[in-house]
Amino acid sequence: MKRQLLHTPEGVRDIYNDECEKKMLLQDQLYHILRLHGYHPIQTPTFEFFDIFGREIGTTPSKDLYKFFDREGNTLVLRPDITPSIARCAAKYFGEEELPIRLCYMGNTFINNSSYQGRLKECTQLGAELLGDPSVDADAEMISMVISCLKAAGLKEFQLSIGHADFFRGLMEAAGLLEEQEEELRELISNKNFFGVEEFVETLNLEENLKNLFGMLGNLYTGSDELSAARECAASYPRILKAIGDLEELHKILEVYEVSRYVSFELGTISNYQYYTGIIFAGYTFGSGEAIVKGGRYDRLLTCFGKDSASIGFAFVIDQLMAALQRQKIDVPVERCVELMVYKSAKRQKAITAAATARAVGRCVELMLWDETKQRKDYEDYAARSRMTNVQFFA
Ligand SMILES: N[C@@H](Cc1c[nH]c[nH+]1)C(=O)O
């Protein structure tokens, strides 16, 4: 066989054996938590019309999308993000529903990011969306669910950073920054270059309170006192004031959920996704430079699909979470209890019946026809290699 045929393109990979078992188990564990919270499963297509992920939607930039055509000439896109698809579904199937809708999902996303970043171009996401609930209680439910999932995954140390889309937008508005200046600032913040931010702000000639607010972009707050201090500076900036007020209220509700110790408020949290309108959050742990979970409130996204519905959601990036667990040496406890049954043709009836009887009571059986060129020992070795619990011969 040509060696070339065995390669996969840059940014995608095979997952097999133990790693695959672990990934599936982890997904089950997290999905279970979402189901425990009353979230209903939904599946949407892997590719959709281009417009579902177009510029107005505010997700991944067009240059990072995998685009192709159908026979009719429509442009299709491999989904880079599942949230816009869920928004489309909610508008289509739950258009009349006036009460909140809770949906959960699992699937792969595809982003054609530049190869030098070394990122995966296909990732597995597992997420939840709470549609039609504008309350801070909904925000808190989401954050608390994320924390339950992180604990269920076995992580002991992790941090959820929470910010608000309107803090940054409010600053841009109050300072009257041009698009290029906003880009420059975003870049500095994304690189966590807060000295750069300070320098940049010095050039702007802003009034004292606004300057102080810009100075908070690099801060990390864990308590509500610090947020109240921020609120004082924001008195004459309604958009920023509302953002800080939301975070303060969220902090209070998170105390009720008893999860506030896992959370820090970072006013400099920004996202490349333009659809976020309220809180934005991302979860981090050791062993993964990238966020293992990300999410936020998007109150206007569904309007693009014809339903006004304030919503919030999050998605775990399972591949990042797996990498972090592995680097932290946290084991995903896969139960291996597969038995091997090997039979010769003369004992076919007996072996097939035995396998069926075992499977009926929940035992996992790999049934194999004895290859005459192989010895008993070959099968025993294979079972040991595959960490099987038992081998039975029908010969
Ligand atoms: N879809 C977002 C995460 C999210 C889910 N819901 C809201 N935000 C992402 O891929 O980053």
PDBQT file of the ligand as one rigid body, heavy atoms in Angstrom, charges set to zero:
ROOT
HETATM    1  N1  LIG A 401     -20.703  28.106  20.049  1.00  0.00    +0.000 N 
HETATM    2  C1  LIG A 401     -19.754  28.760  20.891  1.00  0.00    +0.000 C 
HETATM    3  C2  LIG A 401     -19.982  28.398  22.342  1.00  0.00    +0.000 C 
HETATM    4  C3  LIG A 401     -21.370  28.736  22.741  1.00  0.00    +0.000 A 
HETATM    5  C4  LIG A 401     -22.433  27.930  22.871  1.00  0.00    +0.000 A 
HETATM    6  N2  LIG A 401     -23.477  28.716  23.173  1.00  0.00    +0.000 N 
HETATM    7  C5  LIG A 401     -23.062  29.939  23.266  1.00  0.00    +0.000 A 
HETATM    8  N3  LIG A 401     -21.782  29.997  22.977  1.00  0.00    +0.000 N 
HETATM    9  C6  LIG A 401     -18.335  28.370  20.461  1.00  0.00    +0.000 C 
HETATM   10  O1  LIG A 401     -18.165  27.539  19.595  1.00  0.00    +0.000 OA
HETATM   11  O2  LIG A 401     -17.399  28.943  20.979  1.00  0.00    +0.000 OA
ENDROOT
TORSDOF 0
